[in-house]
Amino acid sequence: MPRNLRTTAAWRISIWTSLAFGLGTAGAFSIVYLLVAQGLRERSDTWLSGEAEVLSQVSADTPRDHLYKRIVREVAELATQEVPDQRDARGERLNSVFFLATNPNNTEGPLWVGPGPKDAFVKAIEQTKLAQGPPTSITVKGYRQTFRVVAKAQNGRTVYLGLSDHGARYVLHTLGRRLLMVWGGMFLLGFVISYGSARRTLHRVERITETVARIGTEELEERLPEPVNSDEISRLAKTFNHMLDRLQSSVNQ
């Protein structure tokens, strides 16, 4: 057996086989990761669009009296509570939701329901020039994560509903870490299996080499073992034995 395993054919075969297997599984895991990320984004955008439509309708239909803010705020708080209160390992809330209702004719300021002071959110929305349409990502000063925000306008009143990407990013980060661990384990297992299989197969070739090295003009009676199966190495052994038979017959003659 060679002292340096890296010079053996079994090592080279297992390396290339493992690389091909690793690239294939990495591609498959990447597709799974992207599909999960797309599914999370579509789910959050669908929820934002639906809830924003409901809140916009409630804001437009509620009479502008002293109960207006209380009614709209309670409905907005109910909407924000529909998102699961998920927390990370440090206990930090993952899903932060905010609601902002503006009215150009309202001198009391916008109606706000959210995780903190509204000034940073209002400034971020104004800088982004957020308009009606599909949800858009905005960056709010003081928050590491971005927010997906959708705007709905009705009867001169604009409603903004936002959901942080922290929860989705946390899920994707956890999924990516676990996929990487599974990929590493599969790569190592594939290498061990491919090396063992290649080493077992090439060991038969090594036996043929050792037998040929021992054969001389005085030892033509030695023959190679012929396995029962009929693979390439078995046919090679049979062919070599037939050649030795012809050589021995010629030498005897």
FISELUM-781337 format. One line per 3 residues: number of its first residue (from 1); their letters; for each residue x, y, z of C-alpha. Coordinates in Angstrom, 1 decimal, padded with zeros to 4 digits. Layout:
<nodes>
NUM> A> X,Y,Z; ... .
</nodes>
This chain:
<nodes>
1> MPR> 000.0,000.0,000.0; 001.5,003.4,-000.9; 002.7,005.5,002.0 .
4> NLR> 001.2,008.7,000.6; -002.5,008.3,000.0; -002.7,011.4,-002.1 .
7> TTA> -000.6,009.7,-004.8; -003.1,006.9,-005.2; -005.7,006.6,-007.9 .
10> AWR> -008.4,005.9,-005.2; -007.6,009.3,-003.6; -008.0,011.1,-006.9 .
13> ISI> -011.1,009.3,-007.9; -012.8,010.0,-004.5; -011.7,013.6,-004.6 .
16> WTS> -013.3,014.3,-008.0; -016.4,012.2,-007.1; -016.8,014.1,-003.9 .
19> LAF> -016.4,017.4,-005.6; -019.0,016.5,-008.2; -021.4,015.3,-005.5 .
22> GLG> -020.7,018.4,-003.4; -021.4,020.8,-006.2; -024.6,019.0,-007.1 .
25> TAG> -025.9,019.0,-003.5; -024.8,022.6,-003.0; -026.8,023.6,-006.1 .
28> AFS> -029.9,021.7,-004.8; -029.6,023.3,-001.4; -029.2,026.7,-002.9 .
31> IVY> -032.4,026.2,-004.9; -034.2,025.1,-001.7; -032.9,028.2,000.1 .
34> LLV> -034.0,030.5,-002.7; -037.5,028.9,-002.8; -037.9,029.3,000.9 .
37> AQG> -036.8,032.9,000.8; -039.2,033.6,-002.1; -042.1,031.9,-000.2 .
40> LRE> -041.4,034.0,002.9; -041.4,037.2,000.9; -044.6,036.4,-001.0 .
43> RSD> -046.4,035.4,002.2; -045.4,038.6,004.0; -046.3,040.8,001.0 .
46> TWL> -049.7,039.1,000.7; -050.4,039.7,004.3; -049.3,043.3,004.1 .
49> SGE> -051.4,044.0,001.0; -054.5,042.4,002.5; -054.3,044.0,005.9 .
52> AEV> -053.5,047.4,004.4; -056.6,047.2,002.3; -058.7,046.4,005.3 .
55> LSQ> -057.2,049.2,007.4; -057.5,051.7,004.6; -061.2,050.9,004.3 .
58> VSA> -061.7,051.1,008.0; -059.9,054.5,008.1; -062.0,055.8,005.2 .
61> DTP> -065.4,054.6,006.6; -064.9,055.7,010.2; -066.5,059.0,011.0 .
64> RDH> -064.1,061.8,011.8; -065.3,062.3,015.4; -063.6,062.0,018.8 .
67> LYK> -063.7,058.2,018.5; -062.0,058.0,015.2; -058.4,057.6,016.4 .
70> RIV> -059.5,055.1,019.1; -061.4,052.9,016.7; -058.7,052.9,014.0 .
73> REV> -055.9,052.4,016.5; -057.7,049.4,018.0; -058.3,047.8,014.6 .
76> AEL> -054.6,048.5,013.7; -053.5,046.9,017.0; -055.6,043.8,016.2 .
79> ATQ> -053.9,043.6,012.8; -050.4,043.8,014.2; -051.3,041.1,016.7 .
82> EVP> -052.0,038.6,013.9; -048.3,038.3,013.3; -046.8,035.6,015.6 .
85> DQR> -044.7,037.0,018.4; -041.5,035.2,017.5; -038.3,035.9,019.4 .
88> DAR> -034.7,034.9,018.8; -032.3,033.3,021.3; -031.7,036.6,023.0 .
91> GER> -035.4,037.2,023.5; -035.5,040.0,020.9; -038.8,040.3,019.0 .
94> LNS> -038.5,039.3,015.4; -041.7,040.5,013.8; -042.1,044.3,014.3 .
97> VFF> -045.2,045.8,012.7; -046.2,049.4,012.4; -049.3,051.3,011.2 .
100> LAT> -049.3,054.9,010.0; -052.4,056.8,008.9; -052.0,060.3,007.4 .
103> NPN> -054.6,062.9,006.4; -053.5,066.2,004.8; -056.5,068.0,006.5 .
106> NTE> -055.7,066.6,010.0; -053.9,069.2,012.1; -053.4,066.7,015.0 .
109> GPL> -050.7,064.7,013.2; -050.7,061.2,011.8; -052.2,058.2,013.6 .
112> WVG> -049.4,055.8,014.7; -049.2,052.3,016.1; -045.8,050.8,016.1 .
115> PGP> -042.7,049.7,018.0; -041.2,053.1,018.7; -041.4,056.8,017.9 .
118> KDA> -043.0,057.5,014.6; -040.6,060.3,013.4; -037.9,057.9,012.0 .
121> FVK> -040.5,055.9,010.2; -042.2,059.0,008.7; -038.9,060.3,007.6 .
124> AIE> -037.9,057.0,005.9; -041.3,056.9,004.1; -040.9,060.5,002.9 .
127> QTK> -037.3,059.9,001.7; -038.4,056.7,-000.2; -041.3,058.6,-001.7 .
130> LAQ> -043.4,055.6,-001.1; -046.5,055.4,-003.4; -049.3,052.9,-003.8 .
133> GPP> -048.4,049.6,-005.3; -046.7,046.4,-004.2; -044.8,046.4,-000.9 .
136> TSI> -041.4,048.1,-000.9; -038.4,047.7,001.3; -037.3,050.8,003.3 .
139> TVK> -034.5,051.4,005.8; -035.4,053.1,009.1; -032.7,054.9,011.1 .
142> GYR> -032.0,053.1,014.3; -033.1,049.6,013.0; -030.7,047.1,011.6 .
145> QTF> -033.4,045.3,009.6; -035.3,046.7,006.7; -039.1,047.0,006.6 .
148> RVV> -041.5,045.9,003.9; -044.1,048.7,003.6; -047.3,049.0,001.6 .
151> AKA> -049.3,052.2,001.0; -053.0,052.4,000.5; -054.9,055.7,-000.2 .
154> QNG> -058.6,056.2,000.0; -060.7,059.4,000.3; -057.6,061.5,000.7 .
157> RTV> -056.3,059.4,003.6; -053.2,057.3,003.2; -052.5,054.2,005.3 .
160> YLG> -049.0,052.7,005.6; -048.5,049.2,007.0; -045.0,047.8,007.5 .
163> LSD> -043.5,044.5,008.6; -039.8,044.1,009.5; -037.7,041.6,007.7 .
166> HGA> -036.0,040.5,010.9; -038.2,037.4,011.3; -037.7,036.2,007.7 .
169> RYV> -033.9,036.9,007.9; -033.7,035.0,011.1; -035.5,032.0,009.6 .
172> LHT> -033.3,032.1,006.5; -030.1,032.4,008.6; -031.1,029.4,010.7 .
175> LGR> -032.1,027.4,007.5; -028.8,028.3,005.8; -026.7,027.3,008.8 .
178> RLL> -028.5,023.9,009.1; -028.2,023.3,005.3; -024.5,024.1,005.5 .
181> MVW> -024.1,021.6,008.3; -026.0,018.9,006.4; -024.1,019.6,003.3 .
184> GGM> -020.7,019.3,005.1; -021.8,016.0,006.6; -023.0,014.6,003.3 .
187> FLL> -019.8,015.7,001.6; -017.6,013.9,004.2; -019.8,010.8,004.1 .
190> GFV> -019.7,010.8,000.3; -015.9,011.1,000.3; -015.5,008.2,002.8 .
193> ISY> -017.9,006.0,000.7; -016.3,006.8,-002.6; -012.8,006.4,-001.3 .
196> GSA> -013.7,003.0,000.3; -015.3,001.8,-002.9; -012.5,003.0,-005.1 .
199> RRT> -009.9,001.6,-002.8; -011.6,-001.8,-002.7; -011.8,-001.9,-006.5 .
202> LHR> -008.3,-000.8,-007.1; -006.9,-003.2,-004.6; -007.7,-006.0,-007.1 .
205> VER> -005.6,-004.1,-009.7; -002.8,-003.8,-007.2; -002.9,-007.6,-006.7 .
208> ITE> -002.6,-008.1,-010.4; 000.4,-005.7,-010.5; 002.1,-007.6,-007.6 .
211> TVA> 001.4,-011.0,-009.3; 002.9,-009.8,-012.6; 006.0,-008.5,-010.8 .
214> RIG> 006.6,-011.9,-009.3; 006.2,-013.9,-012.5; 009.4,-014.9,-014.2 .
217> TEE> 010.5,-017.6,-016.6; 010.7,-020.0,-013.7; 007.3,-019.1,-012.2 .
220> LEE> 004.9,-019.4,-015.1; 002.6,-021.7,-013.2; 001.3,-018.8,-011.0 .
223> RLP> -002.1,-017.5,-012.0; -004.3,-014.6,-010.9; -007.5,-015.3,-009.0 .
226> EPV> -010.6,-015.0,-011.2; -013.6,-013.5,-009.4; -017.1,-014.9,-010.0 .
229> NSD> -018.4,-011.5,-011.3; -017.6,-010.4,-014.8; -016.6,-006.8,-014.5 .
232> EIS> -013.6,-005.1,-016.2; -011.0,-006.2,-013.6; -012.3,-009.8,-013.7 .
235> RLA> -012.0,-009.9,-017.5; -008.5,-008.4,-017.2; -007.5,-011.2,-014.8 .
238> KTF> -008.9,-013.9,-017.1; -007.2,-012.4,-020.2; -003.9,-012.2,-018.3 .
241> NHM> -004.2,-015.9,-017.2; -004.9,-016.9,-020.8; -001.7,-015.0,-021.8 .
244> LDR> 000.2,-016.9,-019.2; -001.1,-020.2,-020.5; 000.1,-019.4,-024.0 .
247> LQS> 003.5,-018.2,-022.6; 003.9,-021.4,-020.6; 002.9,-023.5,-023.5 .
250> SVN> 005.5,-021.7,-025.7; 008.2,-022.1,-023.2; 007.5,-025.8,-022.7 .
253> Q> 007.6,-026.4,-026.4 .
</nodes>
